[in-house]
Amino acid sequence: MSARLHEFKDGAALAEGLADRVAAVLADAVATRGKATIAVSGGSTPKAFFKALSARDIDWSKVTVTLVDERFVPADNPRSNHLLVAENLLQDKAKAANFLPLYRDAGSAEEAAKLVSEDTGALGHPFDVAVLGMGTDGHTASFFPGGSKLAEAISAQTPRGVITMEAEGAGEPRLTFTFASLQDARLLVLHIEGQGKKDVLAAAESDGPEEDMPIRAILRRAQTPVDIYWAP
Ligand SMILES: O=C1O[C@H](COP(=O)(O)O)[C@@H](O)[C@H](O)[C@H]1O
Protein backbone atom coordinates (compact mmCIF):
# COMPACT_ATOMS: atom_id res chain seq x y z
CA MET A 1 0.00 0.00 0.00
CA SER A 2 1.40 3.39 -0.85
CA ALA A 3 -0.72 6.47 -0.30
CA ARG A 4 0.16 10.11 0.28
CA LEU A 5 -1.91 12.20 2.67
CA HIS A 6 -2.51 15.89 1.91
CA GLU A 7 -4.11 17.67 4.87
CA PHE A 8 -5.78 21.09 4.69
CA LYS A 9 -7.06 23.43 7.37
CA ASP A 10 -10.63 23.34 6.01
CA GLY A 11 -12.76 22.27 3.06
CA ALA A 12 -12.31 25.59 1.24
CA ALA A 13 -8.51 25.29 1.31
CA LEU A 14 -8.75 21.66 0.20
CA ALA A 15 -11.04 22.60 -2.71
CA GLU A 16 -8.51 25.17 -3.97
CA GLY A 17 -5.49 22.90 -3.45
CA LEU A 18 -7.11 19.94 -5.18
CA ALA A 19 -8.40 22.13 -8.03
CA ASP A 20 -4.84 23.44 -8.59
CA ARG A 21 -3.43 19.93 -8.72
CA VAL A 22 -6.14 18.51 -11.00
CA ALA A 23 -6.04 21.52 -13.34
CA ALA A 24 -2.25 21.13 -13.68
CA VAL A 25 -2.58 17.44 -14.62
CA LEU A 26 -5.37 18.17 -17.13
CA ALA A 27 -3.40 21.05 -18.69
CA ASP A 28 -0.33 18.82 -18.96
CA ALA A 29 -2.39 16.08 -20.64
CA VAL A 30 -3.78 18.57 -23.17
CA ALA A 31 -0.27 19.89 -23.88
CA THR A 32 1.17 16.36 -24.23
CA ARG A 33 -1.63 14.38 -25.89
CA GLY A 34 -4.03 17.07 -27.13
CA LYS A 35 -6.85 15.91 -24.87
CA ALA A 36 -7.59 15.03 -21.26
CA THR A 37 -10.04 12.87 -19.33
CA ILE A 38 -11.32 13.11 -15.77
CA ALA A 39 -13.76 10.88 -13.88
CA VAL A 40 -15.35 12.46 -10.81
CA SER A 41 -17.46 11.18 -7.94
CA GLY A 42 -20.83 12.33 -6.66
CA GLY A 43 -22.09 12.61 -3.13
CA SER A 44 -22.01 15.58 -0.78
CA THR A 45 -18.22 16.04 -0.55
CA PRO A 46 -17.04 17.35 -3.96
CA LYS A 47 -19.24 20.47 -4.46
CA ALA A 48 -16.67 23.10 -3.37
CA PHE A 49 -13.91 21.33 -5.30
CA PHE A 50 -16.10 21.28 -8.44
CA LYS A 51 -16.73 25.03 -8.13
CA ALA A 52 -13.02 25.76 -7.66
CA LEU A 53 -12.05 23.55 -10.61
CA SER A 54 -14.67 25.11 -12.90
CA ALA A 55 -12.87 28.47 -12.55
CA ARG A 56 -9.44 27.16 -13.58
CA ASP A 57 -8.12 28.57 -16.82
CA ILE A 58 -7.32 25.52 -18.95
CA ASP A 59 -8.44 24.50 -22.45
CA TRP A 60 -11.65 22.84 -21.31
CA SER A 61 -12.76 22.20 -24.91
CA LYS A 62 -10.13 19.42 -24.99
CA VAL A 63 -11.28 17.89 -21.67
CA THR A 64 -13.84 15.10 -21.30
CA VAL A 65 -15.50 14.84 -17.92
CA THR A 66 -17.25 11.64 -16.88
CA LEU A 67 -18.48 10.07 -13.64
CA VAL A 68 -16.87 7.39 -11.51
CA ASP A 69 -20.38 6.11 -10.74
CA GLU A 70 -24.03 7.04 -11.13
CA ARG A 71 -27.47 6.12 -9.94
CA PHE A 72 -29.71 4.58 -12.60
CA VAL A 73 -31.85 7.72 -12.72
CA PRO A 74 -32.24 10.41 -15.41
CA ALA A 75 -30.23 13.61 -15.25
CA ASP A 76 -33.09 15.71 -13.88
CA ASN A 77 -33.39 13.51 -10.79
CA PRO A 78 -32.03 15.43 -7.77
CA ARG A 79 -30.12 12.28 -6.73
CA SER A 80 -28.22 12.00 -10.01
CA ASN A 81 -24.49 12.67 -10.00
CA HIS A 82 -24.95 14.09 -13.51
CA LEU A 83 -27.05 16.93 -12.08
CA LEU A 84 -24.50 17.65 -9.35
CA VAL A 85 -21.70 17.87 -11.91
CA ALA A 86 -23.79 19.93 -14.34
CA GLU A 87 -24.66 22.49 -11.67
CA ASN A 88 -21.26 22.71 -9.99
CA LEU A 89 -18.46 21.65 -12.33
CA LEU A 90 -19.70 22.23 -15.89
CA GLN A 91 -19.99 25.96 -15.21
CA ASP A 92 -17.80 29.05 -15.62
CA LYS A 93 -14.70 28.17 -17.75
CA ALA A 94 -15.49 24.44 -17.56
CA LYS A 95 -18.72 25.03 -19.52
CA ALA A 96 -16.60 24.30 -22.59
CA ALA A 97 -15.79 20.74 -21.43
CA ASN A 98 -17.31 17.65 -23.04
CA PHE A 99 -19.42 15.60 -20.65
CA LEU A 100 -19.98 11.86 -20.97
CA PRO A 101 -22.80 10.78 -18.64
CA LEU A 102 -23.21 7.18 -17.46
CA TYR A 103 -27.01 7.07 -17.44
CA ARG A 104 -28.75 5.88 -20.59
CA ASP A 105 -32.50 5.84 -21.20
CA ALA A 106 -32.39 2.06 -21.63
CA GLY A 107 -34.81 -0.65 -20.50
CA SER A 108 -32.58 -1.71 -17.63
CA ALA A 109 -29.42 -0.75 -15.79
CA GLU A 110 -27.74 -3.79 -17.40
CA GLU A 111 -28.56 -2.50 -20.87
CA ALA A 112 -27.36 1.00 -19.93
CA ALA A 113 -24.06 -0.44 -18.63
CA LYS A 114 -23.45 -2.19 -21.97
CA LEU A 115 -24.18 0.96 -23.96
CA VAL A 116 -22.09 3.24 -21.80
CA SER A 117 -19.15 0.81 -21.72
CA GLU A 118 -18.98 1.08 -25.51
CA ASP A 119 -18.97 4.88 -25.32
CA THR A 120 -16.46 5.14 -22.49
CA GLY A 121 -14.17 2.65 -24.23
CA ALA A 122 -13.66 5.26 -26.94
CA LEU A 123 -12.21 7.70 -24.39
CA GLY A 124 -8.92 5.80 -24.31
CA HIS A 125 -7.15 4.84 -21.13
CA PRO A 126 -5.99 5.35 -18.49
CA PHE A 127 -7.97 8.34 -17.20
CA ASP A 128 -5.74 11.35 -16.66
CA VAL A 129 -7.52 11.99 -13.37
CA ALA A 130 -9.93 9.96 -11.23
CA VAL A 131 -11.31 11.57 -8.07
CA LEU A 132 -12.85 9.01 -5.75
CA GLY A 133 -14.97 9.56 -2.67
CA MET A 134 -15.65 7.19 0.21
CA GLY A 135 -18.78 6.47 2.22
CA THR A 136 -18.72 5.82 5.96
CA ASP A 137 -19.34 2.13 5.14
CA GLY A 138 -16.03 2.02 3.26
CA HIS A 139 -17.56 2.04 -0.22
CA THR A 140 -15.93 3.89 -3.07
CA ALA A 141 -17.38 4.43 -6.54
CA SER A 142 -20.38 2.04 -6.28
CA PHE A 143 -18.27 -0.76 -4.79
CA PHE A 144 -20.64 -1.35 -1.86
CA PRO A 145 -20.11 -3.91 0.92
CA GLY A 146 -22.59 -6.70 0.12
CA GLY A 147 -23.09 -5.31 -3.41
CA SER A 148 -24.61 -7.65 -6.00
CA LYS A 149 -21.51 -7.50 -8.23
CA LEU A 150 -18.87 -6.45 -5.73
CA ALA A 151 -16.51 -9.36 -6.48
CA GLU A 152 -16.71 -8.62 -10.21
CA ALA A 153 -16.29 -4.86 -9.71
CA ILE A 154 -13.10 -5.11 -7.65
CA SER A 155 -11.49 -8.03 -9.46
CA ALA A 156 -8.37 -7.06 -11.39
CA GLN A 157 -9.51 -9.62 -14.01
CA THR A 158 -12.73 -7.75 -14.81
CA PRO A 159 -12.10 -5.58 -17.86
CA ARG A 160 -12.36 -1.82 -17.98
CA GLY A 161 -15.89 -0.55 -18.39
CA VAL A 162 -19.09 0.14 -16.52
CA ILE A 163 -21.11 -2.50 -14.68
CA THR A 164 -24.24 -2.43 -12.55
CA MET A 165 -24.43 -2.69 -8.78
CA GLU A 166 -27.28 -3.13 -6.35
CA ALA A 167 -26.84 -2.95 -2.61
CA GLU A 168 -28.76 -2.27 0.55
CA GLY A 169 -28.19 1.37 1.40
CA ALA A 170 -27.31 2.29 -2.19
CA GLY A 171 -30.85 3.30 -3.04
CA GLU A 172 -31.36 2.94 -6.78
CA PRO A 173 -29.44 0.43 -8.91
CA ARG A 174 -26.04 1.89 -9.73
CA LEU A 175 -23.70 2.13 -12.70
CA THR A 176 -20.03 2.08 -11.80
CA PHE A 177 -16.66 1.98 -13.50
CA THR A 178 -14.76 -1.16 -12.56
CA PHE A 179 -11.59 -1.30 -10.47
CA ALA A 180 -9.57 -1.88 -13.65
CA SER A 181 -10.85 1.38 -15.13
CA LEU A 182 -9.96 3.53 -12.13
CA GLN A 183 -6.83 2.06 -10.54
CA ASP A 184 -4.30 3.30 -13.08
CA ALA A 185 -5.49 6.90 -13.52
CA ARG A 186 -2.45 9.12 -13.96
CA LEU A 187 -3.63 11.04 -10.90
CA LEU A 188 -5.69 8.92 -8.51
CA VAL A 189 -7.27 10.96 -5.71
CA LEU A 190 -9.32 9.94 -2.70
CA HIS A 191 -11.16 13.04 -1.48
CA ILE A 192 -12.61 12.75 2.02
CA GLU A 193 -13.58 15.28 4.66
CA GLY A 194 -14.32 15.14 8.38
CA GLN A 195 -12.87 13.20 11.33
CA GLY A 196 -15.46 10.44 10.84
CA LYS A 197 -14.11 9.60 7.39
CA LYS A 198 -10.51 9.84 8.61
CA ASP A 199 -11.41 7.17 11.18
CA VAL A 200 -13.03 5.05 8.46
CA LEU A 201 -9.86 5.46 6.38
CA ALA A 202 -7.74 4.28 9.34
CA ALA A 203 -9.97 1.20 9.65
CA ALA A 204 -9.65 0.57 5.92
CA GLU A 205 -5.87 0.79 6.17
CA SER A 206 -5.83 -1.96 8.79
CA ASP A 207 -6.09 -5.70 8.09
CA GLY A 208 -9.38 -7.16 6.92
CA PRO A 209 -11.23 -8.35 3.84
CA GLU A 210 -11.65 -6.01 0.90
CA GLU A 211 -15.30 -7.10 0.71
CA ASP A 212 -15.96 -5.50 4.12
CA MET A 213 -14.49 -2.14 3.07
CA PRO A 214 -14.15 -2.04 -0.73
CA ILE A 215 -11.99 1.12 -0.63
CA ARG A 216 -9.27 -1.36 0.43
CA ALA A 217 -9.12 -2.66 -3.14
CA ILE A 218 -7.97 0.78 -4.27
CA LEU A 219 -5.69 1.45 -1.30
CA ARG A 220 -4.01 -1.96 -1.56
CA ARG A 221 -3.93 -2.80 -5.23
CA ALA A 222 -4.17 0.33 -7.36
CA GLN A 223 -1.22 0.62 -9.72
CA THR A 224 -1.12 4.39 -9.15
CA PRO A 225 -0.30 5.47 -5.58
CA VAL A 226 -3.40 7.10 -4.09
CA ASP A 227 -3.25 10.81 -3.20
CA ILE A 228 -5.57 11.28 -0.22
CA TYR A 229 -6.97 14.81 0.16
CA TRP A 230 -8.45 15.42 3.60
CA ALA A 231 -9.75 18.36 5.64
CA PRO A 232 -11.50 18.33 9.04
O1 LIG B 1 -22.86 7.00 -3.15
C1 LIG B 1 -21.92 7.76 -3.29
O2 LIG B 1 -21.23 8.14 -2.18
C2 LIG B 1 -19.83 8.35 -2.24
C3 LIG B 1 -19.47 9.22 -1.05
O3 LIG B 1 -20.45 10.26 -0.91
P1 LIG B 1 -20.42 11.37 0.22
O4 LIG B 1 -21.80 11.97 0.20
O5 LIG B 1 -20.14 10.69 1.52
O6 LIG B 1 -19.35 12.35 -0.17
C4 LIG B 1 -19.40 8.93 -3.58
O7 LIG B 1 -18.01 8.88 -3.68
C5 LIG B 1 -20.04 8.18 -4.75
O8 LIG B 1 -19.66 8.74 -5.99
C6 LIG B 1 -21.52 8.28 -4.62
O9 LIG B 1 -22.18 7.66 -5.69
The ligand as a Gaussian input file, in Angstrom:
#p B3LYP/6-31G(d) Opt

LIG

0 1
 O      -22.860000       7.004000      -3.153000
 C      -21.924000       7.755000      -3.294000
 O      -21.228000       8.145000      -2.185000
 C      -19.825000       8.353000      -2.244000
 C      -19.467000       9.224000      -1.047000
 O      -20.454000      10.257000      -0.911000
 P      -20.420000      11.374000       0.222000
 O      -21.805000      11.973000       0.198000
 O      -20.136000      10.693000       1.524000
 O      -19.354000      12.352000      -0.172000
 C      -19.402000       8.935000      -3.579000
 O      -18.009000       8.879000      -3.679000
 C      -20.042000       8.177000      -4.747000
 O      -19.656000       8.738000      -5.993000
 C      -21.521000       8.280000      -4.621000
 O      -22.182000       7.656000      -5.690000

